[in-house]
Amino acid sequence: MERDEYLEAAVRDVLTGEDATVDRRIGHAALLLATAGAPGPADRVVTHWQRLTERPVTRLADDAVRARAWAMLAEARGVGPQWAEALSLLDLDAEERAHEALLARRVSELEGVFDGSPLAGVAAGLAPGRADPARVALAEGDLGRWAELVAGQANPDVATLGATRPLAPRLVAGADPLGLGPEWPGQCAGALVAALSERYPSEAGSWPELVAAILRLRGRPSPGPAAESEVAAAEARLGVRFPGDYREFLRTADGLPADVVFPRLLPARELRADGPVVIVSEPALVLLTATGGRWRAVEVDPVFGSTAHPSFRALLEQHLRLLEAAA
């Protein structure tokens, strides 16, 4: 499996595929990460998908093998992820016996099983009556041979891998048979989370909901609103009338604390102006500027240049999406 090609195809599916395609891709990617000993990135992808789509997690385990894989991996971890509590409880001993039978099935018995899946061509290329060599490798516990057999596949059958109970502890411990490496799982999860956020943008809702969402992700308490008299005093001092959405922001939160990528937003009493530009942050990286009577919010980046947003709210909504992607 070529990691870059896999990730490019996964992001493309999330951005452009039908919902069923998105669900199948997210389910495969999460299992790929989980079988590589990266449960954190796997859980991050699933929980972000679940929160944005509000679809049941059973869509990620909609056949016996995928459901079995999550159950075996959870047993090997000692505790399953919180999102998996919505999956049906399985009798793992019975599932292990069923999986052993699956691994021993001949190719002639598998006709039609993989129709429409990436494995259809693999199964069709095997002579009827022969065992699938990749499944034989799993049955024999030979991860190296399994990895060699699936190396050329764009979407290796990680569900059958994860569902193989004797191998699950090795996978959870970081055996990483596909050689994804220690950095790639985090990169994969980050790219998929960002693609999900673009495909299913959050509804920020009211100003209190938007500010609360930002502060929740930052882990900070709300500074409380500015009084109308404080907002009016700031406008009189600077000789401007703030745009309506910025006034609503101040009446919801009198500034915001900084985080690692966003400067401190100033309270009304600390706002200052430089000519027609209102400086709303410290350091002066977030500005309000009016052109032709139309206000815009500008982010100044000393390295990459400035970004103009059509409104202050649009700037904060973009910040919320970045926080969600990094969460």
Backbone bond lengths (Angstrom), bond angles and torsions (degrees), N, CA, C in turn:
res aa  C-N    CA-C-N  psi(-1)  N-CA   C-N-CA  omega(-1)  CA-C   N-CA-C  phi
1 M - - - 1.455 - - 1.524 109.69 -
2 E 1.318 116.05 125.33 1.460 120.61 175.74 1.527 108.26 -84.06
3 R 1.311 116.67 117.59 1.468 119.81 -173.02 1.523 112.49 -61.81
4 D 1.340 117.50 -44.92 1.457 120.02 -177.76 1.522 111.24 -64.62
5 E 1.335 116.63 -41.46 1.461 119.97 179.40 1.524 110.35 -66.17
6 Y 1.328 116.09 -39.62 1.465 119.20 178.66 1.524 110.38 -60.92
7 L 1.321 116.37 -48.25 1.456 119.87 -176.57 1.526 110.99 -66.42
8 E 1.325 117.30 -39.00 1.463 120.16 178.12 1.526 110.29 -61.30
9 A 1.340 116.70 -44.40 1.466 120.29 179.59 1.518 111.25 -67.00
10 A 1.343 117.03 -37.90 1.464 120.42 -179.56 1.519 110.82 -65.21
11 V 1.318 117.46 -45.68 1.465 120.96 179.13 1.525 110.15 -63.24
12 R 1.323 116.82 -40.97 1.469 120.31 179.48 1.535 110.59 -62.63
13 D 1.325 116.90 -42.61 1.468 119.89 178.44 1.518 111.68 -62.57
14 V 1.335 116.34 -41.62 1.461 119.85 -179.27 1.524 110.60 -65.66
15 L 1.312 116.98 -38.88 1.466 120.21 -176.46 1.523 112.76 -77.65
16 T 1.337 117.95 -33.77 1.463 119.88 -169.69 1.517 114.62 -121.48
17 G 1.326 119.21 -15.18 1.462 120.76 -175.42 1.519 112.46 -76.50
18 E 1.331 115.81 165.71 1.457 120.90 171.69 1.526 108.91 -67.35
19 D 1.323 116.24 164.93 1.460 119.61 -176.61 1.530 111.93 -56.73
20 A 1.333 116.86 -39.05 1.466 119.63 179.55 1.525 110.95 -63.41
21 T 1.337 116.46 -36.70 1.467 120.53 177.29 1.524 110.52 -66.88
22 V 1.328 116.32 -41.52 1.468 120.46 177.62 1.528 109.69 -59.83
23 D 1.320 117.06 -46.88 1.460 120.53 -177.73 1.521 111.56 -63.02
24 R 1.335 116.15 -43.01 1.469 119.08 179.52 1.530 110.41 -64.67
25 R 1.329 117.23 -40.08 1.465 119.93 -179.29 1.520 111.19 -67.80
26 I 1.329 117.65 -43.66 1.459 120.48 179.36 1.520 110.35 -64.37
27 G 1.334 116.90 -40.89 1.459 119.62 178.04 1.519 112.50 -61.40
28 H 1.339 116.20 -42.64 1.462 119.24 179.32 1.526 110.94 -66.94
29 A 1.330 116.67 -44.96 1.462 119.83 -178.48 1.519 111.35 -62.36
30 A 1.336 117.08 -41.07 1.463 119.82 179.77 1.521 110.83 -63.25
31 L 1.325 117.20 -42.55 1.466 119.63 177.79 1.526 111.40 -68.14
32 L 1.319 116.67 -36.47 1.468 120.07 176.47 1.523 110.17 -58.33
33 L 1.326 116.84 -45.94 1.460 120.89 -179.78 1.527 111.22 -68.43
34 A 1.327 116.23 -40.86 1.469 119.45 -178.91 1.520 111.35 -64.52
35 T 1.343 117.79 -38.43 1.462 119.94 179.82 1.518 112.07 -76.89
36 A 1.331 116.87 -9.73 1.471 120.96 175.82 1.520 111.33 -93.96
37 G 1.339 117.60 10.44 1.463 120.50 -179.57 1.506 113.22 74.73
38 A 1.337 116.92 29.05 1.474 121.50 -179.94 1.526 109.29 -124.38
39 P 1.340 117.92 67.72 1.471 119.53 -177.22 1.518 113.11 -66.00
40 G 1.331 117.91 -32.41 1.455 120.32 -179.74 1.525 112.08 -60.44
41 P 1.345 118.69 -55.86 1.457 119.48 176.39 1.521 113.27 -59.10
42 A 1.338 117.29 -37.15 1.466 119.59 178.59 1.523 110.86 -62.04
43 D 1.327 117.10 -46.99 1.460 120.91 -179.95 1.524 111.11 -65.20
44 R 1.320 116.00 -35.91 1.472 119.67 179.81 1.528 111.11 -62.03
45 V 1.330 116.70 -42.71 1.459 120.62 179.88 1.529 110.28 -64.35
46 V 1.336 116.41 -45.51 1.462 119.57 -176.57 1.527 111.23 -66.63
47 T 1.321 117.26 -46.68 1.466 119.33 -177.14 1.522 111.40 -65.36
48 H 1.337 116.97 -34.72 1.469 119.17 177.83 1.523 109.62 -68.80
49 W 1.333 117.03 -44.32 1.476 120.73 175.94 1.524 110.70 -57.71
50 Q 1.327 116.76 -46.11 1.462 120.56 -177.23 1.528 111.15 -63.89
51 R 1.322 116.79 -42.38 1.458 119.62 -177.07 1.525 111.50 -67.92
52 L 1.338 116.89 -39.67 1.456 119.68 -176.74 1.522 112.73 -78.04
53 T 1.329 117.78 -37.38 1.466 120.37 -175.73 1.522 112.58 -92.29
54 E 1.339 116.88 -24.65 1.463 122.40 -175.98 1.529 111.27 58.78
55 R 1.329 116.74 26.29 1.467 120.43 176.22 1.531 108.78 -93.71
56 P 1.333 117.38 151.21 1.473 120.19 -176.71 1.521 111.71 -67.99
57 V 1.323 116.20 143.45 1.459 119.84 -178.12 1.523 111.78 -67.20
58 T 1.328 117.22 -15.00 1.465 119.30 176.43 1.527 111.11 -60.84
59 R 1.340 117.79 -19.26 1.464 119.95 177.31 1.531 111.28 -70.34
60 L 1.324 117.25 -18.29 1.466 120.85 177.01 1.522 111.90 -89.98
61 A 1.305 116.77 -6.89 1.463 121.46 179.86 1.520 108.26 -138.43
62 D 1.339 115.24 54.74 1.456 120.23 -170.73 1.522 113.75 -92.02
63 D 1.332 117.83 14.10 1.462 119.98 168.78 1.526 108.24 -139.77
64 A 1.310 116.27 168.48 1.468 121.12 -172.33 1.519 112.20 -62.49
65 V 1.335 117.62 -37.90 1.463 119.59 -175.26 1.520 110.99 -70.74
66 R 1.342 118.12 -44.15 1.460 119.40 179.10 1.527 111.58 -65.21
67 A 1.326 116.64 -42.04 1.462 119.36 177.10 1.521 110.59 -61.26
68 R 1.325 116.16 -40.82 1.471 120.93 179.29 1.532 110.27 -65.48
69 A 1.328 117.15 -38.79 1.464 120.25 -179.45 1.521 110.92 -61.54
70 W 1.329 117.18 -46.97 1.462 119.16 179.65 1.522 111.10 -62.89
71 A 1.316 116.69 -37.49 1.463 119.37 -179.89 1.525 111.51 -67.03
72 M 1.330 117.62 -42.56 1.461 120.78 -179.43 1.527 111.30 -68.24
73 L 1.307 116.71 -39.55 1.469 119.87 178.90 1.527 110.91 -67.88
74 A 1.333 116.99 -37.55 1.464 120.19 177.92 1.518 110.58 -64.89
75 E 1.337 116.84 -40.87 1.466 119.75 177.51 1.525 110.40 -61.43
76 A 1.336 116.52 -41.77 1.455 119.79 -178.46 1.532 111.27 -68.06
77 R 1.318 117.65 -32.55 1.467 121.25 177.75 1.523 111.58 -72.83
78 G 1.306 116.03 -24.63 1.461 119.70 -177.22 1.509 112.50 94.44
79 V 1.323 116.64 -21.47 1.457 121.94 176.99 1.521 107.17 -154.23
80 G 1.329 115.06 135.39 1.450 118.75 179.96 1.513 111.21 -84.68
81 P 1.325 118.01 159.78 1.463 120.10 176.12 1.520 110.21 -65.80
82 Q 1.321 115.96 154.01 1.461 120.34 -176.84 1.515 111.98 -59.85
83 W 1.320 117.72 -37.71 1.458 119.98 -178.26 1.521 112.04 -63.28
84 A 1.341 117.24 -27.80 1.466 121.15 -176.51 1.519 113.03 -75.13
85 E 1.335 117.50 -7.12 1.462 119.72 178.08 1.521 111.48 -62.74
86 A 1.324 116.82 -20.20 1.463 120.17 179.45 1.529 112.54 -80.99
87 L 1.328 117.75 -8.99 1.458 120.95 177.85 1.523 110.04 -81.13
88 S 1.312 116.28 153.25 1.464 120.76 -179.45 1.521 110.53 -66.47
89 L 1.329 115.75 142.09 1.459 120.11 174.50 1.522 109.28 -71.27
90 L 1.317 115.85 138.06 1.461 120.68 -177.75 1.517 110.76 -117.59
91 D 1.301 115.80 149.39 1.464 122.10 170.93 1.526 106.12 -81.00
92 L 1.331 116.88 102.65 1.461 119.82 -170.65 1.522 112.29 -66.84
93 D 1.309 117.85 -33.37 1.469 119.06 177.62 1.528 110.51 -64.61
94 A 1.324 116.02 -43.74 1.467 119.64 177.37 1.523 110.45 -65.17
95 E 1.335 116.71 -39.70 1.462 119.96 178.84 1.522 111.48 -65.35
96 E 1.323 116.64 -36.25 1.466 119.35 178.19 1.520 110.60 -63.96
97 R 1.328 116.80 -42.56 1.471 119.87 178.69 1.532 110.53 -63.81
98 A 1.323 116.17 -41.44 1.463 119.47 179.07 1.526 110.71 -64.25
99 H 1.316 115.96 -36.82 1.462 119.20 -178.99 1.520 110.95 -71.53
100 E 1.301 117.31 -38.25 1.465 120.28 176.11 1.531 110.17 -59.83
101 A 1.332 115.79 -39.90 1.463 119.29 178.00 1.523 110.73 -66.29
102 L 1.322 116.60 -38.73 1.463 120.34 178.12 1.520 111.14 -62.60
103 L 1.329 116.70 -44.28 1.464 120.11 -179.14 1.521 111.69 -64.44
104 A 1.340 117.11 -26.07 1.464 120.84 -177.62 1.527 112.96 -89.84
105 R 1.336 118.02 -8.22 1.460 120.46 -176.89 1.517 111.20 -66.41
106 R 1.321 115.16 146.51 1.452 121.11 -179.70 1.528 109.67 -84.30
107 V 1.307 115.94 161.05 1.452 120.20 -177.55 1.516 111.52 -60.86
108 S 1.331 118.53 -36.52 1.462 120.69 -178.66 1.517 111.59 -60.85
109 E 1.326 117.35 -25.48 1.460 121.04 178.92 1.516 111.91 -82.84
110 L 1.318 117.41 -11.06 1.457 121.24 -174.82 1.521 112.36 -97.38
111 E 1.325 118.15 3.56 1.451 120.50 -177.91 1.526 109.99 -59.21
112 G 1.328 115.86 128.06 1.460 120.98 179.45 1.509 114.49 87.36
113 V 1.337 118.32 -16.66 1.458 120.14 -176.47 1.517 110.82 -64.72
114 F 1.331 116.29 -37.97 1.455 120.24 -174.63 1.522 113.02 -101.15
115 D 1.333 117.86 13.32 1.466 119.38 -178.68 1.526 110.60 -53.67
116 G 1.330 115.60 129.12 1.455 120.27 178.34 1.507 114.56 81.67
117 S 1.333 118.37 -0.57 1.463 121.21 -178.78 1.522 109.13 -105.36
118 P 1.340 117.16 164.62 1.472 119.69 178.38 1.518 113.06 -62.65
119 L 1.346 117.82 -15.73 1.462 120.72 -177.15 1.524 112.32 -91.61
120 A 1.348 117.19 -1.89 1.453 119.30 -176.60 1.529 111.17 -58.85
121 G 1.335 115.87 -45.36 1.452 119.61 -179.50 1.513 112.81 -65.45
122 V 1.321 116.78 -34.70 1.460 120.24 179.07 1.518 110.34 -64.73
123 A 1.347 116.31 -47.56 1.460 119.90 -179.03 1.527 111.01 -65.28
124 A 1.344 116.61 -39.14 1.454 120.09 -177.74 1.524 111.93 -67.39
125 G 1.324 116.49 -26.55 1.450 119.95 -177.63 1.512 114.38 -81.86
126 L 1.308 117.38 -3.96 1.463 120.81 -179.83 1.528 109.84 -94.93
127 A 1.303 115.98 142.78 1.459 119.88 179.62 1.525 109.99 -66.51
128 P 1.353 117.96 136.42 1.469 119.93 178.41 1.521 111.27 -56.89
129 G 1.314 115.55 140.78 1.451 120.93 178.93 1.511 114.13 91.28
130 R 1.329 116.93 -9.74 1.458 119.61 178.41 1.517 110.01 -91.55
131 A 1.309 115.82 154.94 1.459 120.84 173.47 1.523 109.21 -79.39
132 D 1.316 115.98 147.92 1.462 121.01 174.83 1.527 107.30 -71.98
133 P 1.338 118.33 116.70 1.469 119.71 -175.79 1.522 113.65 -60.46
134 A 1.345 117.81 -31.49 1.465 119.39 178.97 1.526 110.24 -66.95
135 R 1.322 116.16 -37.77 1.466 119.49 178.99 1.534 111.17 -73.19
136 V 1.315 115.42 -33.83 1.469 118.62 174.85 1.526 109.80 -61.59
137 A 1.323 116.56 -42.01 1.468 120.28 178.89 1.526 110.81 -61.22
138 L 1.337 117.09 -41.05 1.467 119.43 177.14 1.522 111.05 -64.72
139 A 1.308 116.40 -43.50 1.462 119.96 -179.81 1.524 111.06 -61.04
140 E 1.309 116.76 -33.02 1.465 121.54 -179.61 1.524 112.77 -89.87
141 G 1.337 116.38 -0.73 1.462 119.59 177.75 1.509 114.00 73.05
142 D 1.333 117.53 21.59 1.463 121.24 -177.40 1.529 109.19 -97.07
143 L 1.337 117.37 87.38 1.460 121.46 -177.78 1.529 112.14 -65.10
144 G 1.320 115.88 -36.50 1.459 119.03 -179.67 1.511 111.80 -62.58
145 R 1.312 116.90 -45.23 1.464 120.18 -179.94 1.534 110.28 -67.41
146 W 1.332 116.73 -39.60 1.473 119.54 177.19 1.530 109.65 -58.62
147 A 1.334 116.36 -45.22 1.466 120.09 -178.81 1.522 111.13 -62.10
148 E 1.311 117.87 -39.02 1.463 120.87 178.59 1.525 110.99 -64.61
149 L 1.326 116.84 -38.82 1.455 121.37 -176.98 1.527 112.52 -70.14
150 V 1.325 117.07 -30.95 1.472 119.72 -176.99 1.528 111.90 -102.33
151 A 1.325 116.85 4.92 1.471 120.12 -172.73 1.520 112.61 -57.56
152 G 1.323 118.58 -34.13 1.450 120.63 -177.30 1.516 115.00 -88.48
153 Q 1.313 117.23 1.45 1.462 120.45 -176.49 1.528 110.67 -87.29
154 A 1.323 115.91 138.39 1.466 120.20 179.81 1.520 111.56 -70.26
155 N 1.337 116.96 -31.77 1.466 121.80 -178.12 1.525 108.84 -134.90
156 P 1.317 117.95 78.45 1.470 120.36 -177.37 1.520 111.76 -58.57
157 D 1.329 115.63 151.12 1.464 122.07 -174.70 1.530 110.58 -76.65
158 V 1.330 115.77 74.21 1.458 120.21 -178.46 1.520 112.32 -75.08
159 A 1.337 117.69 -16.74 1.461 119.44 176.03 1.528 110.13 -66.16
160 T 1.323 117.03 -48.06 1.462 120.07 178.29 1.522 110.72 -64.99
161 L 1.327 116.64 -35.54 1.466 120.28 175.34 1.524 110.89 -60.96
162 G 1.323 117.24 -53.69 1.458 120.21 -177.10 1.506 113.70 -65.65
163 A 1.339 116.63 -26.07 1.461 120.58 -178.88 1.523 112.93 -80.10
164 T 1.338 117.04 -5.24 1.463 120.95 -179.76 1.531 108.73 -83.20
165 R 1.300 116.49 99.45 1.475 122.39 -167.93 1.523 113.75 -55.31
166 P 1.338 120.44 -44.71 1.475 118.59 -178.82 1.532 113.54 -62.70
167 L 1.342 117.04 -23.39 1.463 119.90 -178.00 1.524 112.96 -91.11
168 A 1.333 117.19 -18.46 1.462 120.18 -173.54 1.525 113.56 -55.72
169 P 1.353 119.72 -43.61 1.474 117.89 178.59 1.522 113.36 -60.38
170 R 1.326 117.17 -36.17 1.462 119.75 178.89 1.528 110.89 -68.80
171 L 1.309 116.01 -37.26 1.455 119.51 178.65 1.520 111.14 -65.93
172 V 1.321 115.95 -46.45 1.466 121.00 179.97 1.520 110.92 -62.74
173 A 1.320 115.97 -32.96 1.465 120.56 -179.23 1.525 112.57 -77.03
174 G 1.350 117.13 -5.72 1.458 119.15 175.51 1.507 115.11 103.07
175 A 1.344 118.65 27.11 1.461 120.08 178.86 1.532 111.44 -59.49
176 D 1.334 117.51 -33.87 1.464 123.27 174.65 1.531 111.84 48.94
177 P 1.339 118.13 63.55 1.470 119.75 -174.87 1.523 114.02 -63.15
178 L 1.335 117.75 -26.47 1.460 120.10 -179.06 1.526 112.65 -87.06
179 G 1.330 117.04 -1.02 1.462 120.42 177.16 1.509 113.99 65.19
180 L 1.331 117.64 42.00 1.463 120.73 -179.29 1.517 112.00 -71.02
181 G 1.335 117.73 -26.19 1.458 120.94 179.00 1.516 112.63 86.25
182 P 1.330 117.65 167.08 1.471 121.09 -175.35 1.519 114.83 -75.55
183 E 1.329 118.61 -24.19 1.464 121.18 -175.10 1.521 112.90 -92.54
184 W 1.319 117.33 -32.61 1.458 119.81 -171.36 1.528 114.22 -62.96
185 P 1.336 120.45 -40.26 1.472 118.47 179.25 1.524 113.53 -54.71
186 G 1.334 117.37 -43.09 1.453 119.67 177.61 1.517 112.28 -65.03
187 Q 1.341 116.49 -39.10 1.462 120.36 178.13 1.524 110.50 -65.14
188 C 1.324 115.93 -41.72 1.465 120.91 179.11 1.523 110.47 -62.26
189 A 1.336 116.04 -48.70 1.465 119.74 -179.63 1.519 111.00 -60.67
190 G 1.331 117.32 -43.44 1.456 120.62 -179.81 1.514 112.11 -61.61
191 A 1.333 117.24 -42.14 1.462 120.82 -179.56 1.524 111.05 -66.63
192 L 1.332 116.75 -40.14 1.464 119.47 -179.56 1.525 111.51 -71.52
193 V 1.321 117.31 -37.62 1.464 120.48 176.66 1.528 109.67 -62.40
194 A 1.328 117.09 -43.53 1.462 120.43 178.93 1.526 110.71 -63.91
195 A 1.340 117.14 -41.08 1.467 120.25 179.04 1.523 110.87 -65.57
196 L 1.327 117.03 -40.40 1.467 120.25 177.17 1.523 110.96 -62.69
197 S 1.330 116.52 -41.10 1.459 120.22 -179.91 1.523 111.34 -64.20
198 E 1.341 116.09 -34.15 1.462 119.14 177.68 1.523 110.82 -75.07
199 R 1.329 116.70 -38.49 1.471 120.52 -179.11 1.526 111.10 -70.21
200 Y 1.319 116.55 -40.93 1.461 121.65 -177.18 1.535 108.99 -124.06
201 P 1.336 117.86 74.31 1.470 119.01 -177.58 1.514 111.57 -62.02
202 S 1.325 116.15 141.34 1.459 121.80 -178.95 1.522 110.24 -67.13
203 E 1.305 114.92 145.58 1.455 120.68 171.39 1.521 107.18 -87.83
204 A 1.336 115.93 105.64 1.461 119.08 -174.72 1.522 112.25 -69.82
205 G 1.342 117.40 -25.18 1.453 119.86 176.85 1.523 112.56 74.23
206 S 1.318 115.68 -147.16 1.461 121.60 -177.22 1.531 110.66 -71.79
207 W 1.335 115.70 169.39 1.461 119.53 176.34 1.528 112.06 -58.19
208 P 1.329 120.06 -46.17 1.477 118.47 176.88 1.529 112.77 -58.85
209 E 1.345 117.41 -37.25 1.455 119.91 179.23 1.523 111.37 -68.81
210 L 1.330 116.89 -40.46 1.464 120.55 178.80 1.524 111.18 -63.50
211 V 1.317 116.90 -48.80 1.462 120.79 -179.53 1.525 110.33 -64.22
212 A 1.336 116.99 -41.11 1.465 119.96 179.97 1.525 111.06 -63.02
213 A 1.341 117.17 -39.17 1.457 120.28 179.45 1.529 110.99 -64.37
214 I 1.324 116.81 -42.02 1.464 120.57 178.77 1.526 110.63 -63.83
215 L 1.310 117.28 -46.47 1.461 120.60 -177.91 1.518 111.64 -68.46
216 R 1.326 117.06 -33.06 1.466 119.75 177.83 1.520 110.42 -64.14
217 L 1.329 116.67 -43.61 1.460 120.14 -179.99 1.519 111.48 -70.57
218 R 1.321 116.95 -29.25 1.474 120.06 176.85 1.518 111.70 -80.87
219 G 1.339 117.68 -17.11 1.456 120.75 -176.05 1.513 112.93 70.22
220 R 1.329 116.41 35.36 1.466 121.17 -177.71 1.525 110.54 -121.50
221 P 1.345 117.93 150.81 1.463 120.51 175.62 1.524 111.00 -77.51
222 S 1.315 115.99 159.73 1.462 120.60 178.37 1.523 110.06 -74.39
223 P 1.336 117.62 138.05 1.469 119.95 177.37 1.524 112.96 -77.26
224 G 1.330 117.87 -8.65 1.457 120.37 -178.38 1.513 111.32 86.38
225 P 1.333 117.72 161.21 1.461 121.26 -175.98 1.521 112.77 -81.01
226 A 1.336 115.18 159.69 1.460 121.26 170.25 1.527 108.13 -86.18
227 A 1.318 116.26 144.55 1.461 119.99 175.21 1.524 109.27 -71.07
228 E 1.315 116.45 153.26 1.461 120.66 178.19 1.524 110.95 -57.33
229 S 1.330 116.58 -35.76 1.468 119.66 179.49 1.526 111.20 -65.94
230 E 1.346 118.11 -34.17 1.465 121.09 178.35 1.522 110.79 -69.01
231 V 1.342 116.55 -40.36 1.468 119.96 177.90 1.526 109.94 -64.72
232 A 1.323 116.35 -45.35 1.468 120.14 179.89 1.516 111.14 -62.98
233 A 1.338 117.67 -39.26 1.459 120.80 179.60 1.528 110.82 -64.25
234 A 1.335 117.18 -39.58 1.463 120.56 178.62 1.525 110.37 -64.82
235 E 1.319 117.21 -40.99 1.460 120.11 178.47 1.532 110.94 -63.99
236 A 1.335 116.31 -41.81 1.466 119.21 179.74 1.520 110.77 -65.61
237 R 1.321 117.25 -39.46 1.467 121.47 -178.79 1.528 111.26 -65.78
238 L 1.355 116.63 -38.04 1.463 120.42 -177.16 1.519 112.57 -92.14
239 G 1.326 117.13 -11.33 1.453 120.37 179.24 1.512 114.04 71.73
240 V 1.342 117.11 33.58 1.469 121.29 179.77 1.524 108.59 -135.78
241 R 1.318 114.89 165.25 1.455 122.03 168.25 1.521 106.87 -113.28
242 F 1.337 117.16 113.95 1.460 121.01 -176.18 1.532 110.37 -61.66
243 P 1.331 117.30 149.71 1.467 119.34 173.36 1.523 110.32 -60.41
244 G 1.327 115.63 153.23 1.455 120.26 -173.59 1.511 114.15 -58.24
245 D 1.344 117.23 -40.38 1.468 117.85 -177.43 1.522 111.57 -69.88
246 Y 1.349 117.43 -31.85 1.466 118.37 178.16 1.530 110.65 -71.77
247 R 1.332 116.68 -35.84 1.463 119.10 175.02 1.529 110.21 -61.63
248 E 1.351 116.17 -41.55 1.462 119.69 178.54 1.528 110.86 -63.30
249 F 1.334 115.80 -38.40 1.467 118.79 176.97 1.525 110.60 -59.94
250 L 1.335 117.18 -50.20 1.468 119.88 -178.66 1.525 111.39 -62.38
251 R 1.324 117.40 -34.36 1.455 120.04 179.76 1.520 111.04 -75.94
252 T 1.358 116.65 -9.51 1.467 121.75 174.87 1.519 111.20 -100.28
253 A 1.332 116.65 -42.46 1.467 122.34 -179.27 1.523 107.86 -146.87
254 D 1.311 116.61 122.47 1.467 121.15 -179.13 1.517 109.10 -82.58
255 G 1.356 114.78 71.18 1.456 120.80 -175.87 1.516 111.30 90.61
256 L 1.335 115.86 171.58 1.462 122.09 178.46 1.526 108.81 -140.56
257 P 1.336 117.13 145.73 1.470 119.00 175.61 1.520 110.83 -67.97
258 A 1.299 116.58 159.46 1.462 121.63 178.77 1.520 110.19 -75.44
259 D 1.335 115.46 160.20 1.460 120.40 165.93 1.527 106.85 -130.09
260 V 1.319 116.92 -167.97 1.472 118.73 -171.86 1.522 112.89 -69.53
261 V 1.343 118.48 -20.40 1.461 119.61 -177.35 1.525 112.74 -123.33
262 F 1.325 118.68 2.75 1.454 120.69 -175.25 1.519 108.79 -136.80
263 P 1.328 117.73 134.07 1.471 119.59 -176.70 1.528 111.78 -74.09
264 R 1.322 114.99 167.94 1.464 119.95 176.74 1.520 109.48 -68.63
265 L 1.331 116.46 129.56 1.463 120.72 174.41 1.517 108.14 -87.35
266 L 1.316 115.97 128.76 1.456 121.81 -169.80 1.528 112.12 -75.23
267 P 1.338 116.74 146.80 1.460 120.01 169.74 1.531 109.47 -72.15
268 A 1.319 115.93 165.76 1.472 120.74 -174.82 1.526 112.20 -55.55
269 R 1.316 117.69 -39.30 1.465 120.82 -175.30 1.518 112.74 -69.05
270 E 1.345 118.76 -18.65 1.459 121.61 -177.55 1.530 112.84 -102.85
271 L 1.310 118.32 -3.38 1.456 120.23 179.80 1.517 110.53 -60.79
272 R 1.322 115.93 144.99 1.466 119.67 179.43 1.521 109.10 -141.58
273 A 1.303 115.65 166.41 1.459 120.59 -177.11 1.518 110.33 -127.78
274 D 1.319 114.85 151.36 1.458 122.48 172.75 1.518 105.93 -129.38
275 G 1.323 115.31 91.74 1.456 119.35 -172.40 1.518 109.75 65.63
276 P 1.343 117.40 -128.99 1.465 120.18 -178.40 1.530 113.51 -81.88
277 V 1.316 117.10 0.07 1.472 121.40 -175.65 1.526 109.56 -99.44
278 V 1.336 116.60 129.42 1.461 121.52 175.09 1.522 108.31 -97.58
279 I 1.309 116.68 124.14 1.471 122.79 -179.63 1.515 107.73 -91.92
280 V 1.343 116.20 117.88 1.466 119.96 -173.54 1.523 112.61 -112.93
281 S 1.333 117.58 8.59 1.467 119.07 -179.70 1.517 110.17 -141.15
282 E 1.325 114.51 164.89 1.459 122.71 174.49 1.523 108.23 -134.53
283 P 1.348 118.10 116.74 1.468 127.35 -0.57 1.524 112.25 -65.47
284 A 1.329 115.79 171.30 1.467 122.15 -170.85 1.527 111.02 -76.80
285 L 1.350 116.04 71.03 1.457 121.54 -177.70 1.522 112.56 -112.57
286 V 1.328 117.04 -9.30 1.462 121.10 175.95 1.525 107.34 -123.02
287 L 1.330 115.43 123.60 1.458 121.27 -173.14 1.524 109.98 -129.75
288 L 1.317 115.24 153.06 1.460 121.80 168.51 1.521 107.62 -112.05
289 T 1.314 116.63 129.15 1.456 120.11 -179.14 1.515 109.29 -138.76
290 A 1.308 116.69 141.97 1.466 122.40 -178.73 1.513 109.92 -111.25
291 T 1.337 115.45 131.03 1.461 122.33 175.80 1.522 107.76 -127.56
292 G 1.332 115.48 120.04 1.455 118.82 -178.97 1.514 112.41 61.71
293 G 1.329 116.19 31.58 1.451 120.18 179.63 1.511 114.53 80.81
294 R 1.339 117.81 3.67 1.463 121.73 -179.64 1.520 110.00 -111.12
295 W 1.317 116.22 123.05 1.463 121.29 -178.51 1.523 110.90 -81.62
296 R 1.309 115.14 144.51 1.468 122.60 171.94 1.519 108.54 -134.89
297 A 1.318 115.74 154.28 1.465 121.83 174.24 1.522 107.77 -104.58
298 V 1.314 116.36 130.73 1.464 121.00 -174.99 1.521 109.29 -120.73
299 E 1.339 115.86 130.35 1.474 122.50 172.11 1.524 107.61 -100.77
300 V 1.298 116.19 128.06 1.463 121.59 -179.58 1.521 108.40 -102.69
301 D 1.312 115.88 123.51 1.464 121.68 176.04 1.520 107.33 -119.15
302 P 1.335 118.00 114.98 1.478 120.29 -177.01 1.511 113.60 -60.44
303 V 1.341 117.13 -22.51 1.464 120.28 -176.97 1.524 111.29 -95.77
304 F 1.342 116.71 -50.32 1.458 121.01 -172.07 1.530 113.78 -99.69
305 G 1.328 117.90 -0.94 1.448 119.87 179.03 1.516 112.32 93.91
306 S 1.319 116.03 -176.71 1.457 121.92 -174.09 1.525 111.26 -95.82
307 T 1.343 115.12 150.79 1.458 122.35 176.40 1.516 108.18 -123.90
308 A 1.336 116.59 125.19 1.462 121.27 178.51 1.523 109.44 -97.89
309 H 1.320 116.06 129.73 1.455 122.39 176.46 1.529 108.52 -107.90
310 P 1.331 117.76 146.97 1.467 119.29 -176.77 1.524 113.97 -66.67
311 S 1.338 117.18 -15.13 1.464 120.67 179.24 1.522 108.68 -160.52
312 F 1.331 115.99 165.60 1.460 119.81 176.36 1.524 110.42 -66.59
313 R 1.317 116.86 -36.60 1.461 119.57 178.68 1.532 110.65 -63.39
314 A 1.334 116.95 -40.38 1.462 119.80 178.57 1.525 110.62 -60.30
315 L 1.317 117.06 -38.21 1.465 120.96 177.21 1.527 110.61 -61.63
316 L 1.343 117.23 -46.12 1.465 119.99 -178.95 1.528 111.82 -69.45
317 E 1.332 117.50 -33.70 1.465 119.61 177.15 1.531 110.72 -65.23
318 Q 1.336 116.15 -38.66 1.464 119.74 175.61 1.528 110.40 -64.59
319 H 1.322 116.95 -41.06 1.461 120.38 177.40 1.526 110.48 -61.42
320 L 1.333 117.49 -40.21 1.458 120.55 178.43 1.514 110.86 -62.92
321 R 1.327 118.34 -42.31 1.463 120.39 178.93 1.523 111.42 -62.62
322 L 1.326 117.65 -38.44 1.465 121.04 177.25 1.529 111.00 -65.96
323 L 1.319 116.68 -40.67 1.459 120.21 177.32 1.529 110.53 -62.96
324 E 1.326 116.94 -41.60 1.463 120.71 179.20 1.521 111.26 -63.44
325 A 1.329 115.78 -40.25 1.459 119.09 179.93 1.516 112.35 -66.77
326 A 1.338 116.38 -30.03 1.463 120.44 -177.90 1.520 112.22 -90.90
327 A 1.333 117.56 -9.73 1.469 120.40 -173.96 1.517 111.21 -66.42
